[in-house]
Amino acid sequence: MRFTEEDRARVAAAIASAERGTSGEIFCVVSRGVSSYLDVSLAWAAGAALLLPTVLIPFGFDLAWPVGGGWEAAHVSARSAGLGQALTAYALIQAALFVGVFLLTRLPPILRWVTPRGLRRARVRKAALQQFLAHGVHVTRERTGVLIFAALKEHQVELIADELIHQKVEEGVWAEAVAVLTRQLRAGRPVAGFEAAVAKCGEVLAAHFPSRGDNPNELPDRLILL
Protein backbone atom coordinates (compact mmCIF):
# COMPACT_ATOMS: atom_id res chain seq x y z
CA MET A 1 0.00 0.00 0.00
CA ARG A 2 1.61 3.24 -1.18
CA PHE A 3 0.98 6.86 -0.27
CA THR A 4 1.76 9.50 -2.87
CA GLU A 5 2.46 13.14 -2.17
CA GLU A 6 -1.09 13.88 -3.31
CA ASP A 7 -2.40 11.31 -0.80
CA ARG A 8 -0.44 12.90 2.02
CA ALA A 9 -1.66 16.34 0.98
CA ARG A 10 -5.28 15.13 1.16
CA VAL A 11 -4.78 13.82 4.70
CA ALA A 12 -3.04 17.05 5.72
CA ALA A 13 -5.96 19.07 4.34
CA ALA A 14 -8.41 16.87 6.25
CA ILE A 15 -6.50 17.45 9.50
CA ALA A 16 -6.38 21.21 8.96
CA SER A 17 -10.10 21.29 8.21
CA ALA A 18 -11.00 19.21 11.28
CA GLU A 19 -8.87 21.36 13.59
CA ARG A 20 -10.51 24.63 12.54
CA GLY A 21 -13.42 23.96 14.85
CA THR A 22 -11.46 22.75 17.87
CA SER A 23 -8.56 23.58 20.14
CA GLY A 24 -7.56 19.91 19.97
CA GLU A 25 -4.80 18.46 17.81
CA ILE A 26 -4.94 15.45 15.48
CA PHE A 27 -1.85 13.55 14.43
CA CYS A 28 -1.75 10.64 11.95
CA VAL A 29 0.87 7.91 11.57
CA VAL A 30 1.06 4.90 9.25
CA SER A 31 3.48 2.06 9.97
CA ARG A 32 4.20 -0.64 7.42
CA GLY A 33 4.81 -3.01 10.33
CA VAL A 34 5.55 -2.60 14.03
CA SER A 35 7.54 -5.83 14.49
CA SER A 36 9.35 -8.50 12.49
CA TYR A 37 7.80 -11.18 14.77
CA LEU A 38 11.03 -13.15 14.45
CA ASP A 39 10.39 -14.63 17.88
CA VAL A 40 7.06 -16.02 16.69
CA SER A 41 8.67 -17.79 13.72
CA LEU A 42 11.43 -19.17 15.95
CA ALA A 43 8.88 -20.46 18.46
CA TRP A 44 6.86 -22.26 15.79
CA ALA A 45 10.01 -23.69 14.20
CA ALA A 46 11.35 -24.94 17.52
CA GLY A 47 8.00 -26.47 18.46
CA ALA A 48 7.72 -28.26 15.14
CA ALA A 49 11.30 -29.57 15.36
CA LEU A 50 10.76 -30.89 18.87
CA LEU A 51 7.30 -32.40 18.51
CA LEU A 52 6.67 -33.50 14.92
CA PRO A 53 9.56 -36.02 14.62
CA THR A 54 8.16 -38.00 17.55
CA VAL A 55 5.45 -39.36 15.25
CA LEU A 56 8.23 -41.22 13.41
CA ILE A 57 9.27 -43.25 16.44
CA PRO A 58 6.48 -45.84 16.04
CA PHE A 59 7.64 -46.36 12.44
CA GLY A 60 11.11 -47.67 13.15
CA PHE A 61 13.02 -45.03 15.08
CA ASP A 62 13.78 -47.13 18.16
CA LEU A 63 15.86 -44.93 20.40
CA ALA A 64 16.12 -47.28 23.38
CA TRP A 65 19.65 -47.87 24.68
CA PRO A 66 20.71 -51.56 24.66
CA VAL A 67 21.02 -53.18 28.06
CA GLY A 68 22.51 -56.44 29.12
CA GLY A 69 20.91 -59.62 27.86
CA GLY A 70 23.72 -62.05 27.28
CA TRP A 71 24.13 -61.36 23.59
CA GLU A 72 27.51 -61.45 21.98
CA ALA A 73 29.58 -58.28 21.47
CA ALA A 74 29.05 -58.25 17.72
CA HIS A 75 25.29 -57.89 18.21
CA VAL A 76 25.69 -55.06 20.72
CA SER A 77 28.02 -53.27 18.32
CA ALA A 78 25.52 -53.58 15.49
CA ARG A 79 22.75 -52.33 17.73
CA SER A 80 24.86 -49.29 18.73
CA ALA A 81 25.57 -48.51 15.10
CA GLY A 82 21.88 -48.68 14.29
CA LEU A 83 21.08 -46.42 17.20
CA GLY A 84 23.65 -43.87 15.98
CA GLN A 85 22.09 -43.88 12.53
CA ALA A 86 18.62 -43.42 14.01
CA LEU A 87 19.77 -40.49 16.13
CA THR A 88 21.48 -38.89 13.14
CA ALA A 89 18.36 -39.26 11.00
CA TYR A 90 16.24 -37.88 13.83
CA ALA A 91 18.52 -34.83 14.16
CA LEU A 92 18.45 -34.22 10.41
CA ILE A 93 14.66 -34.39 10.37
CA GLN A 94 14.52 -31.92 13.25
CA ALA A 95 16.86 -29.54 11.44
CA ALA A 96 14.87 -29.78 8.21
CA LEU A 97 11.60 -29.15 10.04
CA PHE A 98 13.06 -26.20 11.91
CA VAL A 99 14.30 -24.53 8.73
CA GLY A 100 11.15 -25.37 6.74
CA VAL A 101 8.68 -24.12 9.34
CA PHE A 102 10.78 -21.02 10.02
CA LEU A 103 10.85 -20.08 6.33
CA LEU A 104 7.16 -20.86 5.93
CA THR A 105 6.18 -18.60 8.80
CA ARG A 106 8.20 -15.73 7.36
CA LEU A 107 5.62 -15.46 4.56
CA PRO A 108 3.42 -12.46 5.55
CA PRO A 109 0.00 -14.19 5.24
CA ILE A 110 1.23 -17.24 7.18
CA LEU A 111 2.99 -15.11 9.78
CA ARG A 112 -0.16 -13.08 10.38
CA TRP A 113 -2.17 -16.30 10.78
CA VAL A 114 0.19 -17.96 13.27
CA THR A 115 0.80 -14.82 15.35
CA PRO A 116 -1.66 -14.58 18.27
CA ARG A 117 -4.04 -11.69 17.84
CA GLY A 118 -3.38 -10.53 21.39
CA LEU A 119 0.35 -10.31 20.67
CA ARG A 120 -0.21 -8.28 17.52
CA ARG A 121 -2.59 -5.97 19.37
CA ALA A 122 -0.11 -5.47 22.22
CA ARG A 123 2.75 -4.60 19.87
CA VAL A 124 0.65 -2.23 17.80
CA ARG A 125 -0.50 -0.54 20.99
CA LYS A 126 3.10 -0.23 22.19
CA ALA A 127 4.23 1.22 18.85
CA ALA A 128 1.34 3.70 18.87
CA LEU A 129 2.26 4.85 22.38
CA GLN A 130 5.86 5.31 21.28
CA GLN A 131 4.73 7.54 18.40
CA PHE A 132 2.37 9.41 20.71
CA LEU A 133 5.30 10.31 22.95
CA ALA A 134 7.95 10.72 20.23
CA HIS A 135 5.95 13.35 18.34
CA GLY A 136 4.86 15.26 21.43
CA VAL A 137 1.15 14.55 21.10
CA HIS A 138 1.12 14.40 24.90
CA VAL A 139 2.53 17.89 25.43
CA THR A 140 -0.05 20.11 23.75
CA ARG A 141 -1.00 23.15 25.80
CA GLU A 142 -4.35 21.75 26.99
CA ARG A 143 -3.50 18.04 26.73
CA THR A 144 -6.00 17.60 23.90
CA GLY A 145 -3.96 15.66 21.36
CA VAL A 146 -5.27 12.62 19.46
CA LEU A 147 -3.12 10.09 17.60
CA ILE A 148 -4.54 7.95 14.81
CA PHE A 149 -2.17 5.06 14.15
CA ALA A 150 -2.51 2.40 11.45
CA ALA A 151 -0.27 -0.70 11.26
CA LEU A 152 -0.55 -2.08 7.74
CA LYS A 153 1.13 -5.47 8.21
CA GLU A 154 -0.89 -6.17 11.34
CA HIS A 155 -4.15 -4.88 9.82
CA GLN A 156 -4.87 -2.96 13.02
CA VAL A 157 -5.72 0.61 13.98
CA GLU A 158 -5.08 2.35 17.30
CA LEU A 159 -6.44 5.67 18.49
CA ILE A 160 -4.87 7.30 21.56
CA ALA A 161 -6.33 10.41 23.18
CA ASP A 162 -4.53 12.55 25.75
CA GLU A 163 -5.33 13.09 29.43
CA LEU A 164 -7.88 15.91 29.31
CA ILE A 165 -9.82 14.18 26.54
CA HIS A 166 -10.08 11.03 28.66
CA GLN A 167 -11.69 13.09 31.41
CA LYS A 168 -14.49 14.32 29.14
CA VAL A 169 -14.90 11.76 26.35
CA GLU A 170 -15.62 8.07 26.82
CA GLU A 171 -13.32 5.72 24.91
CA GLY A 172 -16.26 4.15 23.08
CA VAL A 173 -16.88 7.44 21.27
CA TRP A 174 -13.75 6.84 19.19
CA ALA A 175 -14.93 3.43 17.98
CA GLU A 176 -16.62 4.91 14.91
CA ALA A 177 -13.41 6.64 13.79
CA VAL A 178 -11.44 3.42 14.24
CA ALA A 179 -14.11 1.38 12.46
CA VAL A 180 -14.34 3.63 9.39
CA LEU A 181 -10.55 3.70 8.97
CA THR A 182 -10.37 -0.08 9.37
CA ARG A 183 -13.07 -0.63 6.75
CA GLN A 184 -11.41 1.65 4.22
CA LEU A 185 -7.98 0.10 4.80
CA ARG A 186 -9.49 -3.32 4.22
CA ALA A 187 -11.04 -2.03 0.98
CA GLY A 188 -7.72 -0.57 -0.18
CA ARG A 189 -8.76 3.07 0.30
CA PRO A 190 -6.43 4.28 3.07
CA VAL A 191 -6.62 7.98 2.21
CA ALA A 192 -10.41 8.01 2.26
CA GLY A 193 -10.23 6.13 5.55
CA PHE A 194 -7.95 8.69 7.16
CA GLU A 195 -10.08 11.54 5.84
CA ALA A 196 -13.21 10.02 7.38
CA ALA A 197 -11.50 9.14 10.68
CA VAL A 198 -9.97 12.60 11.00
CA ALA A 199 -13.34 14.23 10.29
CA LYS A 200 -14.99 12.11 13.00
CA CYS A 201 -12.27 12.99 15.51
CA GLY A 202 -12.70 16.65 14.61
CA GLU A 203 -16.42 16.44 15.36
CA VAL A 204 -15.82 14.88 18.76
CA LEU A 205 -13.11 17.36 19.69
CA ALA A 206 -15.16 20.35 18.51
CA ALA A 207 -18.07 19.25 20.71
CA HIS A 208 -15.92 19.14 23.85
CA PHE A 209 -13.05 21.50 23.01
CA PRO A 210 -14.30 24.20 20.63
CA SER A 211 -11.91 26.53 18.87
CA ARG A 212 -10.83 29.68 20.69
CA GLY A 213 -9.32 32.97 19.63
CA ASP A 214 -5.77 31.92 20.49
CA ASN A 215 -5.72 28.53 18.84
CA PRO A 216 -2.13 27.80 17.69
CA ASN A 217 -1.42 24.79 15.50
CA GLU A 218 0.82 22.86 17.90
CA LEU A 219 1.37 19.72 15.80
CA PRO A 220 2.14 19.54 12.07
CA ASP A 221 -0.85 18.73 9.86
CA ARG A 222 0.67 15.83 7.97
CA LEU A 223 0.67 12.08 7.64
CA ILE A 224 3.80 10.39 9.02
CA LEU A 225 4.96 7.24 7.19
CA LEU A 226 7.18 4.75 9.01
N, C-alpha and C positions, 0 to 999 in steps of 0.2 A: 504494500500500500504506500503510494508516494504522495507527497504534498508539494505542489508547485508554489512558486512565489505568489501567483494569483490566489491559490488556496489559502495561503497564510494571510494574504491581504484581506480576504473575505472574513476570516476569523477575527482579525484585528479590528475590522470595521464593526463586526457584531459586538465585540467587547466594548468598544468606544460608545456604541449606541446604547448598550445596556447600562453602562455606567453614568449616562447623562442624567438619569432619574434617581440616582442613589449616591450616598457617600461611601458605599462599599466598593471593594475592589475585586475584580475577577481575573484569575490567572489560569492559563491553559497549558498543559504539557502532554506531549505524546511520546511514549517510549516504545521502541521496537521490541523490547524484551527486558524484563527486570532481572533475569537470572539465566545462567546457562543450564541450570539444573543438572550439572555434572554429577552431583551426589546421588540424584535419583537414578540416573543411568548406572552408576557404579553399584548401587544397592540392588537393582534388578539383576544386573550381570552376576554379582556375587551370589545372590540367592539362587539363580538358575544353575550356576556352576556347582553349588553345594548340594542342591536338592534333586535336580533332574537326573544326574547319573545314577542315583540310587535305584532307579527303576530297572537298570541293567543288571543289577546283582542277581535277581532270580533267573536271568538268562545266561548264566555261565561265569559271571565274575565272582568267584568264590575267594573271598579275602581272608579266610580263616587261617591262622598260623598253624603249621603242623605240630603236633605234640607226640609224645612217645607212644609207640604201639608195637614195637618189636620188629618193625620193617628194616630191611637192609639199607645201608647208607646211600646206595645208588638211587633208591626210591625217594628218600628224603631230599636228595640233591635235585632230582627232577621236579619234585613238588615245589621246592624253593624257587627254581627257575621259572616255573609256571606262575607262581605267585608274583614274582618280579615283573613278568610280562603283563599280568593282570593289573598290577598297580600302575605300570607305565601307561597302559591303555586308558585306565581310569583317569589319570592325570591329564592325558592328552585330550580326552573328551571334555573334562572340566575346562581346560584352557580354551578349547574351541567354542564351548557354550558361552564362556565368559566374553570372549571377543565378539561372537555373533550377536548375543543379546545386547551387549553394550552398543555396537554399531546400529542395531535395529532401533534401539530406544533413542538414538540421536536424531532420527528422522522426526521433524517437527510434529506431524499429526500423531505419530506413535508416542512421542514424548509427552504431548499434551494429554493423551489418553491415560498413560500410566502414572502421571503425576497427580497425587491427591489434590482434590479441589481446595481443601483447606490450606494446603501448603502454598498453592498458587495465590490464593487470596491473601495469605499472611505476607508473602513476599511483595505482592503488588501494594498492599497497604503500607509496608515498610518503605518501599521506594517512593510512594506518594508523600509520606511524611518527610522523607529526606528532601524532596523537592520543595515541599511547603516551607521547610526551614531554610534551605539553601538560597531560595529566591526572596526571602524576607516577607513572605505572605503573612507571617505572624507578627510583624512589627509595623503594621499600618497604624496610623494615629489613633483610630478608634477601635482597633482590633476587629475589623469587619472585612477581612480578606477571605476569599473563597478560591480554592484550588480545584480545577477539574483535570483529572489525570486519567489517561487511557493507555493501557498496556496492550499492544497489538498482538504479540505472541501469545499472551495469556488469555486474550479475549475478555478482558475485565476492565471495568471503569471504577474509579474511586473519586469521591467528592469529599473534600475536607474543608470545614468552615471554622473560622477562628472563634476565640473565647466569647466575645460579646454576642456573636450570632447565636452560639449555643444557648445563651441565657434567654433569648427571645424567640428562637425558631426551633421547632421540634425537628429531629433528624429525618423523620418520615416525609417532611415537606420536600426534601431534595430527591426523593425517589423518582419523581416524574422526570427530572432533568437527567438523572442517571439512566433511566429506562429509555428515553428518546435517543440519547447518544448511543446506547448499546444497540438499539434496533437499527439505527442508521449505519453503524460500523458493521454490523452483521450483513447489511444489504450492500456494503461497499460504497457508502456515501458518507465518509467521515466528516467532510466539511459541512454538509447540511446538518449532520448530527451535532457538531460543535456549535453551529449557529443557533440551533433550536435549544440546546442545553444552556448556552450562555444567555439567551433571551429569557428562559425560564428562571435562571438564577437572578437576572436583573429584575424581574417582576417581584420575586420574593424579597430581595434586598430593598427595592424601592418602597415596598409596603411597610417595612420595619425601620429602614434607615434612608429616608428620603434625602435628596440632594439639598445642599445648603449653599449659601453664598460663597463661602471659602471652601471649595471642594477640589483640592489638588489631585492630580492623577499620580498616585504614589507608586503604582506598579506599571511597567510597560504593557501596552495593549498589543500583545503579539502571541503567537503560538510557538512554544518551545519544542523543538524536535531533539530527541535523545537517540 
